[in-house]
């Protein structure tokens, strides 16, 4: 187990370097020039060339790439083209707001999706099961940002229950009040994924022979369903949580834009508009690092949930 954990942790570094390399070259292949974006279309060719030299964009591409890799290995993502501030400083200032949004979105999705999936599996082909599947299908078909717009129009614009601009307020209750609506837009979509996963996994487990044997022995149904069935259905569900964290992080980009909420999403959208290469590269590598670490933790949790799993 220790050897497996060590191998997985060591694999994080090359994975992040591969992600960073892809982002580096894709950004250079995209149309647009940072110097032109910063100075505007009316800038002269001389001023654009001078700014490109200051930013180091006039150097050969391979030199820029090697410098990027060496700096990334030291945890240095450079300085933002637009602000001149260190990229790491801007990222770590914005990332807590995004993590807060992801946490509450995942919590809402879990609190709705897990119980709904359990009830639907325990009562298959019931009215509740059919209704939950229809709602889940709607949730799977609706992007979080579109659902966010609908929630914003209903609860913020028409009813006035929540602020139109989701700026964090002082204190726990103030922050929760500001984050609730964008977190709900993410959580409702995640609840659809989680509900379907819990339902299908638990429904499959409840058809096993040992479940029928437990029923035949007179074990109370609640104990059979939740103690014997749910625990063995957790492994695919844990996988869902790991995979959908990446979906949540991706969803925050547009959700933060829709609700005008500070965070990594708005930071990256602004960086893309300004062709701010260092900020885009640093932000996406942080996203990748979180996803890789979470998926590594999920793999390790397999062995804790299911004792039959061994890593040699």
C-alpha positions as CSV (number, residue, x, y, z in Angstrom):
1,X,0.0,0.0,0.0
2,X,2.8,2.4,0.9
3,X,4.6,1.6,-2.4
4,X,1.4,2.3,-4.3
5,X,0.8,5.6,-2.6
6,X,4.4,6.6,-3.2
7,X,4.1,5.8,-6.9
8,X,0.9,7.7,-7.3
9,X,2.3,10.8,-5.6
10,X,5.4,10.7,-7.7
11,X,3.2,10.5,-10.9
12,X,1.6,13.8,-10.0
13,X,4.7,15.8,-11.1
14,X,4.9,14.4,-14.7
15,X,1.2,14.6,-15.1
16,X,1.2,18.3,-14.2
17,X,4.1,19.0,-16.5
18,X,2.2,17.3,-19.4
19,X,-0.9,19.4,-18.6
20,X,1.3,22.5,-18.5
21,X,3.0,21.7,-21.8
22,X,-0.4,21.1,-23.5
23,X,-1.7,24.4,-22.2
24,X,1.5,26.2,-23.2
25,X,1.4,25.2,-26.8
26,X,-2.4,25.4,-27.2
27,X,-2.3,29.0,-26.0
28,X,0.5,29.8,-28.6
29,X,-1.5,28.2,-31.3
30,X,-4.7,30.2,-30.5
31,X,-5.3,33.4,-32.4
32,X,-4.4,36.7,-30.8
33,X,-1.3,38.3,-29.4
34,X,-0.8,39.4,-25.8
35,X,0.9,42.6,-26.7
36,X,-1.8,43.6,-29.2
37,X,-4.5,42.6,-26.7
38,X,-2.9,44.8,-24.0
39,X,-2.1,47.9,-26.2
40,X,-5.2,47.7,-28.4
41,X,-5.7,47.5,-32.2
42,X,-4.7,51.1,-32.7
43,X,-1.2,50.5,-31.3
44,X,1.8,51.0,-33.7
45,X,3.9,48.1,-34.8
46,X,6.9,49.6,-33.0
47,X,5.1,49.7,-29.6
48,X,3.8,46.2,-30.0
49,X,7.3,44.9,-30.9
50,X,8.8,46.7,-27.9
51,X,6.2,45.2,-25.5
52,X,6.7,41.8,-27.0
53,X,10.4,42.1,-26.2
54,X,9.7,43.3,-22.6
55,X,7.4,40.2,-22.1
56,X,9.9,37.9,-23.6
57,X,7.6,36.9,-26.5
58,X,10.2,37.6,-29.1
59,X,12.4,34.7,-28.0
60,X,12.3,31.3,-29.7
61,X,9.3,29.2,-28.7
62,X,11.5,26.4,-27.4
63,X,13.4,28.8,-25.1
64,X,10.1,30.1,-23.7
65,X,8.9,26.5,-23.2
66,X,12.1,25.4,-21.3
67,X,12.0,28.5,-19.1
68,X,8.3,27.7,-18.3
69,X,9.1,24.1,-17.4
70,X,12.1,25.1,-15.1
71,X,10.0,27.8,-13.4
72,X,7.0,25.4,-13.0
73,X,9.2,22.8,-11.3
74,X,10.1,25.5,-8.7
75,X,6.5,26.5,-8.3
76,X,7.0,29.8,-10.0
77,X,4.4,30.6,-12.7
78,X,5.9,34.0,-13.5
79,X,4.2,37.4,-13.5
80,X,0.9,38.4,-15.1
81,X,1.3,40.3,-18.3
82,X,-1.7,42.5,-17.5
83,X,-1.0,43.4,-13.8
84,X,2.7,42.6,-13.4
85,X,1.9,40.8,-10.1
86,X,3.2,37.3,-9.4
87,X,0.7,34.7,-10.8
88,X,0.9,32.6,-7.7
89,X,-0.1,35.6,-5.6
90,X,-3.2,36.2,-7.8
91,X,-4.2,32.5,-7.8
92,X,-3.9,32.0,-4.1
93,X,-5.9,35.2,-3.5
94,X,-8.8,33.9,-5.8
95,X,-8.7,30.2,-5.2
96,X,-10.3,30.1,-1.7
97,X,-13.5,31.7,-3.1
98,X,-13.6,29.0,-5.8
99,X,-13.0,26.2,-3.2
100,X,-15.8,27.6,-1.1
101,X,-18.1,27.5,-4.0
102,X,-17.0,23.9,-4.9
103,X,-17.5,22.7,-1.3
104,X,-21.0,24.0,-1.0
105,X,-21.9,22.8,-4.4
106,X,-20.7,19.3,-3.7
107,X,-22.4,19.3,-0.3
108,X,-25.7,20.3,-1.8
109,X,-25.3,17.7,-4.5
110,X,-24.5,15.0,-2.0
111,X,-27.3,15.9,0.4
112,X,-29.8,15.8,-2.4
113,X,-28.4,13.1,-4.7
114,X,-27.4,10.3,-2.1
115,X,-30.8,10.1,-0.3
116,X,-32.7,10.3,-3.5
117,X,-30.6,7.6,-5.1
118,X,-31.1,5.3,-2.1
119,X,-34.9,5.7,-2.0
120,X,-35.1,5.2,-5.8
121,X,-33.1,2.0,-5.5
122,X,-35.0,0.6,-2.5
123,X,-38.3,1.4,-4.3
124,X,-37.6,0.6,-7.9
125,X,-40.2,1.4,-10.5
126,X,-42.2,3.4,-8.0
127,X,-43.6,6.8,-8.7
128,X,-40.7,8.3,-6.7
129,X,-38.2,6.4,-8.8
130,X,-39.8,7.5,-12.1
131,X,-40.0,11.1,-11.0
132,X,-36.4,11.2,-9.7
133,X,-35.1,9.8,-13.0
134,X,-37.0,12.4,-15.0
135,X,-35.6,15.2,-12.8
136,X,-32.1,13.7,-13.0
137,X,-32.4,13.6,-16.8
138,X,-33.3,17.3,-16.8
139,X,-30.4,18.0,-14.5
140,X,-28.0,16.1,-16.8
141,X,-29.2,18.0,-19.8
142,X,-28.9,21.4,-18.3
143,X,-25.5,23.2,-18.1
144,X,-24.8,24.7,-14.6
145,X,-24.4,28.3,-16.0
146,X,-27.9,28.1,-17.7
147,X,-29.5,26.8,-14.5
148,X,-27.6,29.6,-12.7
149,X,-29.2,32.2,-15.0
150,X,-32.7,30.8,-14.3
151,X,-32.1,30.8,-10.5
152,X,-30.7,34.3,-10.7
153,X,-33.7,35.6,-12.6
154,X,-36.1,33.9,-10.2
155,X,-34.6,34.3,-6.8
156,X,-32.5,37.5,-7.2
157,X,-34.2,39.6,-9.8
158,X,-37.9,38.7,-9.4
159,X,-38.2,37.7,-5.8
160,X,-35.2,39.6,-4.4
161,X,-34.3,36.9,-1.9
162,X,-30.6,36.8,-2.9
163,X,-28.1,39.3,-4.2
164,X,-27.7,39.7,-7.9
165,X,-23.9,40.1,-7.4
166,X,-22.6,37.2,-5.3
167,X,-19.9,39.1,-3.4
168,X,-18.8,37.4,-0.2
169,X,-20.0,39.2,2.9
170,X,-18.3,39.3,6.4
171,X,-19.0,36.5,8.7
172,X,-20.1,32.9,8.1
173,X,-23.8,33.7,7.6
174,X,-22.8,36.5,5.2
175,X,-20.6,34.3,3.1
176,X,-23.2,31.5,3.1
177,X,-25.9,33.9,2.0
178,X,-23.7,35.1,-0.9
179,X,-22.6,31.7,-2.0
180,X,-25.9,29.8,-1.7
181,X,-27.4,30.6,-5.1
182,X,-24.3,29.9,-7.2
183,X,-23.6,26.8,-5.1
184,X,-27.2,25.6,-5.7
185,X,-26.8,26.0,-9.5
186,X,-23.8,23.7,-9.3
187,X,-25.2,21.3,-6.7
188,X,-28.5,20.6,-8.5
189,X,-26.6,19.4,-11.5
190,X,-24.2,17.3,-9.5
191,X,-27.2,15.8,-7.6
192,X,-28.4,14.4,-10.9
193,X,-25.1,12.6,-11.5
194,X,-24.8,11.4,-7.9
195,X,-28.4,10.2,-7.8
196,X,-28.1,8.1,-10.9
197,X,-24.8,6.6,-9.7
198,X,-26.1,5.8,-6.3
199,X,-29.3,4.3,-7.7
200,X,-27.7,2.1,-10.3
201,X,-24.9,0.9,-8.0
202,X,-27.2,0.1,-5.0
203,X,-29.8,-1.5,-7.3
204,X,-27.2,-3.9,-8.6
205,X,-26.0,-4.7,-5.2
206,X,-29.5,-5.4,-3.9
207,X,-29.8,-8.2,-6.5
208,X,-26.9,-10.1,-5.0
209,X,-27.4,-13.5,-3.3
210,X,-26.1,-12.4,0.1
211,X,-28.8,-9.7,0.2
212,X,-31.5,-12.2,-0.5
213,X,-30.0,-14.5,2.2
214,X,-30.1,-11.6,4.7
215,X,-33.8,-11.1,3.9
216,X,-34.5,-14.8,4.3
217,X,-32.8,-14.8,7.7
218,X,-35.2,-12.1,8.9
219,X,-32.7,-9.2,9.0
220,X,-34.6,-5.9,9.1
221,X,-34.9,-4.3,5.7
222,X,-33.3,-1.1,6.8
223,X,-30.2,-2.9,8.1
224,X,-30.0,-5.0,4.8
225,X,-30.3,-1.9,2.6
226,X,-28.0,0.5,4.5
227,X,-25.5,-1.7,6.3
228,X,-25.0,-4.5,3.8
229,X,-26.1,-3.0,0.6
230,X,-25.0,0.6,0.7
231,X,-21.5,-0.1,1.9
232,X,-20.8,-2.4,-1.0
233,X,-22.3,0.1,-3.4
234,X,-20.0,2.9,-2.3
235,X,-17.0,2.1,-4.5
236,X,-18.5,3.3,-7.8
237,X,-20.1,6.2,-5.9
238,X,-16.7,7.3,-4.6
239,X,-15.4,7.2,-8.2
240,X,-18.2,9.6,-9.1
241,X,-17.2,12.0,-6.4
242,X,-13.7,12.1,-7.7
243,X,-14.6,12.5,-11.3
244,X,-17.3,15.1,-10.7
245,X,-15.0,17.3,-8.8
246,X,-13.4,18.2,-12.1
247,X,-16.8,18.9,-13.5
248,X,-17.5,21.2,-10.5
249,X,-14.3,23.0,-11.0
250,X,-15.0,23.5,-14.7
251,X,-18.5,24.7,-13.9
252,X,-17.3,27.4,-11.5
253,X,-15.7,29.2,-14.5
254,X,-19.0,30.2,-16.0
255,X,-21.0,30.2,-12.7
256,X,-18.7,32.8,-11.2
257,X,-19.1,34.9,-14.4
258,X,-22.9,34.6,-14.3
259,X,-23.1,35.5,-10.6
260,X,-20.3,38.1,-10.9
261,X,-18.5,36.3,-8.1
262,X,-14.8,36.6,-7.4
263,X,-12.7,33.4,-7.9
264,X,-10.6,31.5,-10.2
265,X,-13.3,31.4,-12.9
266,X,-13.5,35.1,-13.3
267,X,-9.7,35.4,-13.1
268,X,-9.2,32.9,-15.9
269,X,-11.9,34.4,-18.1
270,X,-10.2,37.8,-17.8
271,X,-6.8,36.2,-18.5
272,X,-8.1,34.5,-21.6
273,X,-9.5,37.8,-22.9
274,X,-6.2,39.5,-22.3
275,X,-4.1,36.6,-23.6
276,X,-2.3,36.6,-20.3
277,X,-0.3,33.4,-20.8
278,X,1.4,33.1,-17.4
279,X,-1.9,33.5,-15.5
280,X,-3.8,31.0,-17.8
281,X,-1.0,28.4,-17.4
282,X,-0.7,28.8,-13.7
283,X,-4.5,28.7,-13.1
284,X,-5.0,25.6,-15.3
285,X,-2.1,23.8,-13.6
286,X,-3.7,24.5,-10.2
287,X,-7.0,23.1,-11.4
288,X,-5.1,20.0,-12.7
289,X,-3.2,19.6,-9.4
290,X,-6.5,19.6,-7.4
291,X,-8.1,17.0,-9.7
292,X,-5.1,14.7,-9.8
293,X,-4.7,14.8,-6.0
294,X,-8.4,14.1,-5.4
295,X,-8.4,11.2,-7.8
296,X,-5.3,9.8,-6.1
297,X,-7.1,10.0,-2.8
298,X,-10.1,8.3,-4.3
299,X,-8.0,5.4,-5.5
300,X,-6.6,5.1,-2.0
301,X,-10.0,5.2,-0.4
302,X,-11.0,2.1,-2.4
303,X,-8.9,-0.1,-0.1
304,X,-10.5,1.4,3.0
305,X,-14.0,1.0,1.8
306,X,-13.5,-2.5,0.3
307,X,-11.0,-4.7,2.4
308,X,-10.8,-7.2,-0.5
309,X,-8.9,-4.6,-2.6
310,X,-5.2,-4.8,-2.2
311,X,-2.5,-2.7,-3.9
312,X,0.7,-4.7,-4.6
